């Protein structure tokens, strides 16, 4: 496995082992682990089909990133920014791996 600890969090399946290993490059796996650790009580699901990555996060507030009915505190805003940053970093790592494939 390209990144130690990946198998403890994710199960990987592929019908093309060579392409699967290429797309699941160490930096992609590392970013997936970082994102999964942000949500330890929920399940992160990632699907790589062709050149498309789809992410899903199991949770209880399925359509709410954070509520806007009151002022947002700095910690919540910082957490949201970090989550967005990690998703962008993951997308960049996947794009790099896809171009290398």
JOCOR-V835651 format. One line per field, one symbol per residue. phi: phi as a letter, one per 30 degrees, with the letter a starting at -180 (. if undefined). psi: psi as a letter, one per 40 degrees, with the letter a starting at -180 (. if undefined). burial: b if it has 16 or more other C-alpha atoms within 10 Angstrom, else e. Layout:
BEGIN
phi->???
psi->???
burial->???
END
This chain:
BEGIN
phi->.dbdjdddcbccbacbdddedddcdedddddddeddddbddbcccbbcbicccccbbdaccdbbdadcdbedddddddddddddedddddddddddddddd
psi->idhheddddihhiiegdddddddfidddddddddddddgdeihhhhhhhbfhhhhihhadgdehdiieeiihidddddddddddddddddddddddddde.
burial->eeeeebeeebeeeeeeeeebbbbbbbbbbbbbbebbeeeeeeebeeeeeeeeeeeeeeeeeeeeeeeeeeeeeeeeeeeeeebeebbebbbebbbebbeee
END
